[in-house]
């Protein structure tokens, strides 16, 4: 495993932690329907993720990012609302659904000097 692999794993981990946090918040606020969850470019979760991954706004956010965030949040919401979060591997089915929406990682992200190029 190289340093880029570790970086991607840690990025995914942060992403899914945020999804769970915001989905739990929606459940606790009494939201009833996953389809009522909407993510815009002005949404708090969008801003948190963009700030974490794109702190200096050096990278243009992919067009489907907002859509994928919204779909992920809905999947987490449905699972939590349905009590699936009490099962040991409850997130695995969500990971499989969301991984189908992944775009290929651009080659320039794989460069060992990528972070230095942004500075």
CNS distance restraints for C-alpha pairs under 8 A (distance, minus, plus):
assign (resid   1 and name CA) (resid   5 and name CA) 5.96 0.50 0.50
assign (resid   1 and name CA) (resid   6 and name CA) 7.10 0.50 0.50
assign (resid   2 and name CA) (resid   6 and name CA) 6.57 0.50 0.50
assign (resid   3 and name CA) (resid   7 and name CA) 6.17 0.50 0.50
assign (resid   4 and name CA) (resid   8 and name CA) 6.20 0.50 0.50
assign (resid   4 and name CA) (resid 110 and name CA) 6.68 0.50 0.50
assign (resid   4 and name CA) (resid 112 and name CA) 7.50 0.50 0.50
assign (resid   5 and name CA) (resid   9 and name CA) 6.21 0.50 0.50
assign (resid   6 and name CA) (resid  10 and name CA) 6.14 0.50 0.50
assign (resid   7 and name CA) (resid  11 and name CA) 6.09 0.50 0.50
assign (resid   8 and name CA) (resid  12 and name CA) 6.19 0.50 0.50
assign (resid   9 and name CA) (resid  13 and name CA) 6.12 0.50 0.50
assign (resid  10 and name CA) (resid  14 and name CA) 6.23 0.50 0.50
assign (resid  11 and name CA) (resid  15 and name CA) 6.26 0.50 0.50
assign (resid  11 and name CA) (resid  53 and name CA) 7.75 0.50 0.50
assign (resid  12 and name CA) (resid  16 and name CA) 6.19 0.50 0.50
assign (resid  13 and name CA) (resid  17 and name CA) 6.12 0.50 0.50
assign (resid  14 and name CA) (resid  18 and name CA) 6.24 0.50 0.50
assign (resid  15 and name CA) (resid  19 and name CA) 6.30 0.50 0.50
assign (resid  15 and name CA) (resid  49 and name CA) 7.17 0.50 0.50
assign (resid  16 and name CA) (resid  20 and name CA) 6.18 0.50 0.50
assign (resid  17 and name CA) (resid  21 and name CA) 6.18 0.50 0.50
assign (resid  18 and name CA) (resid  22 and name CA) 6.15 0.50 0.50
assign (resid  18 and name CA) (resid  45 and name CA) 7.58 0.50 0.50
assign (resid  19 and name CA) (resid  23 and name CA) 5.99 0.50 0.50
assign (resid  19 and name CA) (resid  69 and name CA) 7.97 0.50 0.50
assign (resid  19 and name CA) (resid  72 and name CA) 6.83 0.50 0.50
assign (resid  19 and name CA) (resid  73 and name CA) 5.36 0.50 0.50
assign (resid  19 and name CA) (resid  76 and name CA) 6.70 0.50 0.50
assign (resid  20 and name CA) (resid  24 and name CA) 6.02 0.50 0.50
assign (resid  20 and name CA) (resid  73 and name CA) 7.45 0.50 0.50
assign (resid  20 and name CA) (resid  76 and name CA) 6.04 0.50 0.50
assign (resid  20 and name CA) (resid  77 and name CA) 7.75 0.50 0.50
assign (resid  21 and name CA) (resid  25 and name CA) 6.24 0.50 0.50
assign (resid  22 and name CA) (resid  26 and name CA) 6.23 0.50 0.50
assign (resid  22 and name CA) (resid  45 and name CA) 7.41 0.50 0.50
assign (resid  22 and name CA) (resid  73 and name CA) 7.28 0.50 0.50
assign (resid  23 and name CA) (resid  27 and name CA) 6.31 0.50 0.50
assign (resid  23 and name CA) (resid  73 and name CA) 5.91 0.50 0.50
assign (resid  23 and name CA) (resid  74 and name CA) 7.37 0.50 0.50
assign (resid  23 and name CA) (resid  76 and name CA) 5.85 0.50 0.50
assign (resid  23 and name CA) (resid  77 and name CA) 4.69 0.50 0.50
assign (resid  23 and name CA) (resid  80 and name CA) 7.50 0.50 0.50
assign (resid  24 and name CA) (resid  28 and name CA) 6.08 0.50 0.50
assign (resid  24 and name CA) (resid  77 and name CA) 6.81 0.50 0.50
assign (resid  24 and name CA) (resid  80 and name CA) 6.94 0.50 0.50
assign (resid  25 and name CA) (resid  29 and name CA) 6.10 0.50 0.50
assign (resid  26 and name CA) (resid  30 and name CA) 6.54 0.50 0.50
assign (resid  26 and name CA) (resid  31 and name CA) 5.57 0.50 0.50
assign (resid  26 and name CA) (resid  77 and name CA) 7.38 0.50 0.50
assign (resid  27 and name CA) (resid  31 and name CA) 5.43 0.50 0.50
assign (resid  27 and name CA) (resid  32 and name CA) 7.38 0.50 0.50
assign (resid  27 and name CA) (resid  77 and name CA) 6.90 0.50 0.50
assign (resid  27 and name CA) (resid  80 and name CA) 7.65 0.50 0.50
assign (resid  27 and name CA) (resid  81 and name CA) 6.51 0.50 0.50
assign (resid  31 and name CA) (resid  36 and name CA) 7.76 0.50 0.50
assign (resid  32 and name CA) (resid  36 and name CA) 7.97 0.50 0.50
assign (resid  33 and name CA) (resid  37 and name CA) 7.60 0.50 0.50
assign (resid  34 and name CA) (resid  74 and name CA) 5.14 0.50 0.50
assign (resid  34 and name CA) (resid  75 and name CA) 7.80 0.50 0.50
assign (resid  34 and name CA) (resid  77 and name CA) 6.35 0.50 0.50
assign (resid  34 and name CA) (resid  78 and name CA) 6.35 0.50 0.50
assign (resid  35 and name CA) (resid  74 and name CA) 7.13 0.50 0.50
assign (resid  37 and name CA) (resid  70 and name CA) 7.05 0.50 0.50
assign (resid  37 and name CA) (resid  73 and name CA) 7.70 0.50 0.50
assign (resid  37 and name CA) (resid  74 and name CA) 6.60 0.50 0.50
assign (resid  38 and name CA) (resid  70 and name CA) 6.13 0.50 0.50
assign (resid  39 and name CA) (resid  43 and name CA) 5.72 0.50 0.50
assign (resid  39 and name CA) (resid  45 and name CA) 7.69 0.50 0.50
assign (resid  39 and name CA) (resid  46 and name CA) 7.05 0.50 0.50
assign (resid  39 and name CA) (resid  66 and name CA) 6.41 0.50 0.50
assign (resid  39 and name CA) (resid  67 and name CA) 7.50 0.50 0.50
assign (resid  39 and name CA) (resid  69 and name CA) 7.18 0.50 0.50
assign (resid  39 and name CA) (resid  70 and name CA) 5.35 0.50 0.50
assign (resid  40 and name CA) (resid  46 and name CA) 7.09 0.50 0.50
assign (resid  40 and name CA) (resid  66 and name CA) 6.67 0.50 0.50
assign (resid  41 and name CA) (resid  46 and name CA) 5.99 0.50 0.50
assign (resid  41 and name CA) (resid  47 and name CA) 7.24 0.50 0.50
assign (resid  41 and name CA) (resid  66 and name CA) 6.99 0.50 0.50
assign (resid  42 and name CA) (resid  46 and name CA) 6.81 0.50 0.50
assign (resid  42 and name CA) (resid  47 and name CA) 6.76 0.50 0.50
assign (resid  43 and name CA) (resid  47 and name CA) 6.32 0.50 0.50
assign (resid  44 and name CA) (resid  48 and name CA) 6.10 0.50 0.50
assign (resid  45 and name CA) (resid  49 and name CA) 6.15 0.50 0.50
assign (resid  46 and name CA) (resid  50 and name CA) 6.04 0.50 0.50
assign (resid  46 and name CA) (resid  66 and name CA) 7.12 0.50 0.50
assign (resid  46 and name CA) (resid  69 and name CA) 7.60 0.50 0.50
assign (resid  47 and name CA) (resid  51 and name CA) 5.90 0.50 0.50
assign (resid  48 and name CA) (resid  52 and name CA) 6.17 0.50 0.50
assign (resid  49 and name CA) (resid  53 and name CA) 6.11 0.50 0.50
assign (resid  49 and name CA) (resid  54 and name CA) 7.96 0.50 0.50
assign (resid  50 and name CA) (resid  54 and name CA) 5.17 0.50 0.50
assign (resid  50 and name CA) (resid  55 and name CA) 6.81 0.50 0.50
assign (resid  50 and name CA) (resid  61 and name CA) 7.99 0.50 0.50
assign (resid  51 and name CA) (resid  55 and name CA) 4.52 0.50 0.50
assign (resid  51 and name CA) (resid  56 and name CA) 7.72 0.50 0.50
assign (resid  51 and name CA) (resid  57 and name CA) 7.99 0.50 0.50
assign (resid  54 and name CA) (resid  58 and name CA) 6.53 0.50 0.50
assign (resid  54 and name CA) (resid  59 and name CA) 6.37 0.50 0.50
assign (resid  58 and name CA) (resid 118 and name CA) 6.65 0.50 0.50
assign (resid  61 and name CA) (resid  65 and name CA) 6.85 0.50 0.50
assign (resid  64 and name CA) (resid  68 and name CA) 6.18 0.50 0.50
assign (resid  65 and name CA) (resid  69 and name CA) 6.14 0.50 0.50
assign (resid  66 and name CA) (resid  70 and name CA) 6.19 0.50 0.50
assign (resid  67 and name CA) (resid  71 and name CA) 6.17 0.50 0.50
assign (resid  68 and name CA) (resid  72 and name CA) 5.98 0.50 0.50
assign (resid  68 and name CA) (resid  98 and name CA) 7.41 0.50 0.50
assign (resid  68 and name CA) (resid 101 and name CA) 6.83 0.50 0.50
assign (resid  69 and name CA) (resid  73 and name CA) 6.05 0.50 0.50
assign (resid  70 and name CA) (resid  74 and name CA) 6.20 0.50 0.50
assign (resid  71 and name CA) (resid  75 and name CA) 6.23 0.50 0.50
assign (resid  71 and name CA) (resid  98 and name CA) 7.78 0.50 0.50
assign (resid  72 and name CA) (resid  76 and name CA) 6.27 0.50 0.50
assign (resid  72 and name CA) (resid  94 and name CA) 7.54 0.50 0.50
assign (resid  72 and name CA) (resid  98 and name CA) 6.41 0.50 0.50
assign (resid  73 and name CA) (resid  77 and name CA) 6.06 0.50 0.50
assign (resid  74 and name CA) (resid  78 and name CA) 6.12 0.50 0.50
assign (resid  75 and name CA) (resid  79 and name CA) 6.25 0.50 0.50
assign (resid  75 and name CA) (resid  94 and name CA) 6.35 0.50 0.50
assign (resid  76 and name CA) (resid  80 and name CA) 6.11 0.50 0.50
assign (resid  76 and name CA) (resid  94 and name CA) 7.14 0.50 0.50
assign (resid  77 and name CA) (resid  81 and name CA) 5.86 0.50 0.50
assign (resid  78 and name CA) (resid  82 and name CA) 5.91 0.50 0.50
assign (resid  79 and name CA) (resid  83 and name CA) 6.22 0.50 0.50
assign (resid  79 and name CA) (resid  84 and name CA) 5.08 0.50 0.50
assign (resid  79 and name CA) (resid  85 and name CA) 6.31 0.50 0.50
assign (resid  79 and name CA) (resid  90 and name CA) 7.65 0.50 0.50
assign (resid  80 and name CA) (resid  84 and name CA) 5.85 0.50 0.50
assign (resid  80 and name CA) (resid  85 and name CA) 5.40 0.50 0.50
assign (resid  84 and name CA) (resid  90 and name CA) 5.87 0.50 0.50
assign (resid  85 and name CA) (resid  90 and name CA) 5.48 0.50 0.50
assign (resid  85 and name CA) (resid  91 and name CA) 7.66 0.50 0.50
assign (resid  86 and name CA) (resid  90 and name CA) 7.40 0.50 0.50
assign (resid  90 and name CA) (resid  94 and name CA) 7.74 0.50 0.50
assign (resid  91 and name CA) (resid  95 and name CA) 6.25 0.50 0.50
assign (resid  92 and name CA) (resid  96 and name CA) 6.35 0.50 0.50
assign (resid  93 and name CA) (resid  97 and name CA) 6.41 0.50 0.50
assign (resid  94 and name CA) (resid  98 and name CA) 6.15 0.50 0.50
assign (resid  95 and name CA) (resid  99 and name CA) 5.84 0.50 0.50
assign (resid  96 and name CA) (resid 100 and name CA) 6.74 0.50 0.50
assign (resid  97 and name CA) (resid 101 and name CA) 7.49 0.50 0.50
assign (resid  98 and name CA) (resid 102 and name CA) 6.96 0.50 0.50
assign (resid 105 and name CA) (resid 109 and name CA) 6.87 0.50 0.50
assign (resid 105 and name CA) (resid 110 and name CA) 7.81 0.50 0.50
assign (resid 106 and name CA) (resid 110 and name CA) 7.27 0.50 0.50
assign (resid 107 and name CA) (resid 111 and name CA) 6.97 0.50 0.50
assign (resid 108 and name CA) (resid 114 and name CA) 6.60 0.50 0.50
assign (resid 109 and name CA) (resid 114 and name CA) 5.86 0.50 0.50
assign (resid 110 and name CA) (resid 114 and name CA) 7.11 0.50 0.50
assign (resid 113 and name CA) (resid 117 and name CA) 6.22 0.50 0.50
assign (resid 114 and name CA) (resid 118 and name CA) 6.79 0.50 0.50
assign (resid 115 and name CA) (resid 119 and name CA) 7.00 0.50 0.50
